[in-house]
Amino acid sequence: MRAGLLALALLLSAGSATATRSAATPLTAEALLAATVPPETMQEVAGGSWWPNPPAFDTVVFQSDPQPKITTGVTFEELGGDSTIVTTLYAFRSNEQSLHFLLYAELVGPPVDERNPMVGDRRAFFHTTLPDGRPATRLYFTRGRVGVAIEVNGQSWSAGKIARIAGPIDHGVEGLLAGKLEPPRIPAGDLARLPAPGAAPGPLLGTATLPLEAWATVDRDGTPRQIRDGLARRGAKLLFRRYLRRGSPTDVVETTLFAFPSAGAASGWLRPFVAGVESRPGALPAGDTGPQAAYRHGRDNYELRFAAGRFVGDVFCYAPFVQEPSAACEQAVRTVAERWYAQLSHAK
């Protein structure tokens, strides 16, 4: 009797464990990011030097039909060139919506190959031309309710070459849908240094650790290698978060935390930014963000950067899909920065 009950209990336990393992990973922005290719893979396949931008958590901000539930993309820039590769994952509400995404992608002039490369449930591969005359390569495919877009701008790739990018992404999406892949866990202590809920400028879109190269591609106060090397020499670690600005369907606010080993390293890295802002037009009042801070408006964005102990906080507002951000960005950035500065002033 006891042996029979034990066998039944083991069977039920095994069945429960199997069910738990097969449960799909929630398709969050961070989960979709985990399914894309790492920079090392992009470098190997594309050749040369390709550095990623910070992730584009474009949920809600990205407007399309059908409208995805979650959207995450990464743009890779070719250092020393003018080509880009954009990988974007869309989590739709149903398999039918992801199919509509693919069918809309096929409504182009060039011939579409629906057979190659063999990735996903269905696919559409074609070559086209950019408005400036340069070549471009497009691959769209679906896996369940996830749609994937890979856009190579400035280069013509074969189906076999783009498959070396698409294959790992497809495998990652399969892992999410099977519950075998999860986004990396960020330590709670690190997350606690990002803006507290009371300081948030609106709905949270996504959070990720950043490689130094990702910041270097968007910081225009030096060459990418200069920016990357300067952060590396000072031992910086970066944590990134994007929000939708409250009350706006187009403005996003990005907060980047730079954690340095010492206050000296933090202030040393910030000093050239402050000097540059103060010496050029476009400087704005930085508010209550401490003695080491600067705020500028330019390049279709608002950016405030400050130091608090061994940390530097950067608050940045812009509109990814329209030409100009709202003027309301100015106060939104200042308010976030002031509250975040007060919070980091007590952090260790």
Buried (B, 14 or more C-beta within 10 A) or exposed (E): EEEEEEEEEEEEEEEEEEEEEEEBBEBBBBBBBBBBBEBEBBBEBBEEBBBBBBBBBBBBBBEEEBBBBBBBBBBBBBBEEEBBBBBBBBBBEEBEBBBBBBEBBEEEEEEBBEEBBEBBBBBBBBBBEEEEEEBBBBBBBBBBBBBBBBBBBBBEBEBEBBBBBBBBBBBBBBBBBEBBBBBEEBEEEBEEBBBEEEBBBBEBBBBBBBBBBBBBBBBEEEEBBEBBBBBEEBEBBBBBBBBBBEEBEBBBBBBBBBBBEEBEBBBBBBEEBBEEBEEEEEBBEBBEBBEBBBBBBBEEBBBBBBBBBBBBBBBBBBBBEEEEBBEBBBEBBBBBBBBBBBBBEEBE
